[in-house]
Amino acid sequence: MIEINMFKDVKLKGYTLIEGFPGAGLVGPMANSYIVEKLSMEYVGNIESDLFPPIAAVHGGVAMFPVRIYKDDRYKLVVIMSEFSIPPEVIYHLSKELINFIRKQGISLVVSIGGMPTQKPTDMAYGIATTKPLMEKLKAAKIQTIGEGIVAGVSALLLANSPEFGIPVIDILIPVDPSAMSPKNAVTAISNLKKVINLNVSTEELDKEAKLVEAKVKEIMKKARDSHESYKNAIDATGPSMYA
């Protein structure tokens, strides 16, 4: 059901994986897109599933898979980019395959970036970690740890299942208005990410180009959603649909 394909024989032992699948406020996709662009990260793989929407992303006139894997050797980073929300029925299987991939590659740390829905958004960051040393790292970085609560989606299953395999995981959550999105949330996420991993990315351009970045991400997600709905409607008109 899930295939993680690498275009070349990359060596990722000791790398940090950053995932930010679409969620509240689209914080993860905005932050990851900016990091990939500013570091000119190399496109090295993709993730496929027969339960993903049947769409292709087009950037600069080039068609590519909507869930992509990038790497940067300088900072030893791996970034997963997704241009559509992962269907609920796929989340468990995707999380399981990601854990297998992380173990096989010898990735040393996983960082999830996401939004935390709230009625009163702030520029604070909250964190969850799977080990005591990582908890101390969050506290040293003045990232407030969460004592009680619930996390959902791919990030939640990575947090819950990774300790069994000794995979350290940090989840960075930014309080957001669930009905809106703001690049400032991505600025907050990246600024706090830089406190816990080796990463030198200025967020000045993201701050200055806030409206442009917001429009770009909204357009990407809208096209993915519209393509999915158009395909579903076409299938519904001719017979049963696996997306029903």
MOTA-V26249 format. One record per run of one state. SS is the DSSP state (H for helix, E for strand, L for the rest). FROM is the first residue (numbers start at 0). TO is the last residue. Records with the same first field share a line. If there is no record, write none. Layout:
SS=FROM-TO ; FROM-TO
This chain:
L=0-0 ; 6-14 ; 19-22 ; 38-40 ; 49-55 ; 59-60 ; 64-65 ; 72-75 ; 82-86 ; 105-107 ; 117-123 ; 129-130 ; 140-142 ; 145-151 ; 165-167 ; 176-181 ; 196-202 ; 208-208 ; 238-243
E=1-5 ; 15-18 ; 41-48 ; 56-58 ; 61-63 ; 66-71 ; 76-81 ; 108-116 ; 124-128 ; 143-144 ; 168-175
H=23-37 ; 87-104 ; 131-139 ; 152-164 ; 182-195 ; 203-207 ; 209-237
